[in-house]
Amino acid sequence: MQAAGALGLEVLAGPVLSRTGGTEGGADLILRNGRVTTLDPKLPEASAIALKDGMVLAVGSDAKITRLADIRTRVIDAGKRRVIPGLIDSHTHFIRGGLSYNLELRWDGVRSLAIAMAMLREQVQRTPAPQWVRVVGGWSEFQFEDVLGSPGM
């Protein structure tokens, strides 16, 4: 068993597998001993969840879900922590975007802080006073491979 840290699991946003298929070989991942928010009015909370191929296989009690494990299943003890479905929010602010798109800087996929800073300097040159330069969405403080403490370091 592994102790769980923060349990932000985007994979939980995936669809539920069919009850008649997709169960060959057991679950890939089981989170047990948790407080799983299901968003299902018939079962609003469970203690365990099983995932296979990035999709929810089953939700229920520790006893029920643990039976879905095999030798390859990674089992994580959630330590009574809350586990919630992932939320993937993709939307556009058409009016703001239309009025200020050229004033905004996005760092989607930029892996180097040095490159990000060069992009920022270029955006400063293009942005008319008194407008602010805005880095909007599409970045994370952990994305830069050349920064100590980032995943790439």
ROMARVEX-863227 format. One line per field, with one value per residue (C-alpha): x, y, z; residue number from 1; residue in one letter. Coordinates in steps of 0.05 Angstrom, whole numbers. Each point is the difference from the previous one (the first is absolute). Layout:
u	(X_...)
v	(Y_...)
w	(Z_...)
seq	(NUM_...)
type	(a_...)
END
This chain:
u	(0_22_-20_-36_20_-49_-49_-16_-19_-21_-7_-64_-34_1_-63_-19_17_-56_-20_5_69_68_13_51_63_-28_6_62_-9_-41_-8_-27_-13_-23_-59_-17_-50_-38_-49_-51_-62_-11_70_27_61_41_64_35_5_32_27_20_29_-11_-74_-42_-11_-40_-15_-21_24_72_-21_-36_52_61_-27_14_76_49_76_11_-49_29_-38_2_-24_-34_5_-73_16_-53_5_-40_-12_46_-27_23_-25_9_-34_10_-17_-18_-8_62_38_-20_17_67_26_61_16_3_57_-10_54_-34_54_58_50_54_-5_53_-44_-61_37_22_-72_-20_52_-27_-72_21_26_-67_-46_-21_-1_-39_-19_28_35_-41_23_-67_-13_39_58_21_57_24_5_69_54_57_-26_23_-58_-37_-15_55_54)
v	(0_72_60_51_73_49_-39_44_-52_27_-72_-4_45_-57_-40_-61_-66_-46_-50_-55_13_31_-39_-50_-1_40_73_41_45_-5_56_-27_27_66_45_-6_51_-37_53_-57_17_-75_-6_70_-25_-64_-23_-28_8_-45_25_-37_29_70_-9_-14_-75_-1_40_-29_-27_-19_-74_2_40_-37_-64_33_0_-48_-5_60_47_61_9_68_11_68_8_24_58_28_-26_40_-7_39_61_18_70_23_65_67_71_25_74_6_-45_41_66_-21_-62_36_28_-69_-49_-76_-48_-65_-52_46_-44_52_59_35_-6_23_62_15_-5_46_52_-3_9_61_32_-14_22_73_43_2_-73_-55_-60_-61_-73_-34_-74_-56_-2_-30_18_-73_-1_30_-53_49_20_-37_-40_-8_-71_3_16)
w	(0_-12_41_-42_-3_-30_-41_-60_-51_-68_-22_40_-50_-50_-16_39_-34_-21_53_-52_-28_14_64_-27_42_59_17_-16_61_63_50_66_70_-29_-4_-74_-27_-54_-25_-4_41_15_30_15_37_0_34_-62_-75_-53_-66_-63_-64_28_12_61_6_65_63_67_66_13_3_-66_-38_28_-33_-68_14_-31_6_-46_35_34_66_36_71_-4_76_6_-47_-48_-72_-51_-74_-44_-34_-70_-15_-71_-16_-33_21_-69_15_44_-47_-61_33_31_-35_-28_69_32_4_6_23_-22_-12_16_38_14_47_-41_-62_39_24_-72_-22_57_-21_-72_25_41_-64_-37_57_-3_63_45_-11_45_-29_20_1_-4_12_-31_48_66_47_-8_-76_-7_-7_14_69_62_29_-67_-23_-52_52)
seq	(1_2_3_4_5_6_7_8_9_10_11_12_13_14_15_16_17_18_19_20_21_22_23_24_25_26_27_28_29_30_31_32_33_34_35_36_37_38_39_40_41_42_43_44_45_46_47_48_49_50_51_52_53_54_55_56_57_58_59_60_61_62_63_64_65_66_67_68_69_70_71_72_73_74_75_76_77_78_79_80_81_82_83_84_85_86_87_88_89_90_91_92_93_94_95_96_97_98_99_100_101_102_103_104_105_106_107_108_109_110_111_112_113_114_115_116_117_118_119_120_121_122_123_124_125_126_127_128_129_130_131_132_133_134_135_136_137_138_139_140_141_142_143_144_145_146_147_148_149_150_151_152_153)
type	(m_q_a_a_g_a_l_g_l_e_v_l_a_g_p_v_l_s_r_t_g_g_t_e_g_g_a_d_l_i_l_r_n_g_r_v_t_t_l_d_p_k_l_p_e_a_s_a_i_a_l_k_d_g_m_v_l_a_v_g_s_d_a_k_i_t_r_l_a_d_i_r_t_r_v_i_d_a_g_k_r_r_v_i_p_g_l_i_d_s_h_t_h_f_i_r_g_g_l_s_y_n_l_e_l_r_w_d_g_v_r_s_l_a_i_a_m_a_m_l_r_e_q_v_q_r_t_p_a_p_q_w_v_r_v_v_g_g_w_s_e_f_q_f_e_d_v_l_g_s_p_g_m)
END
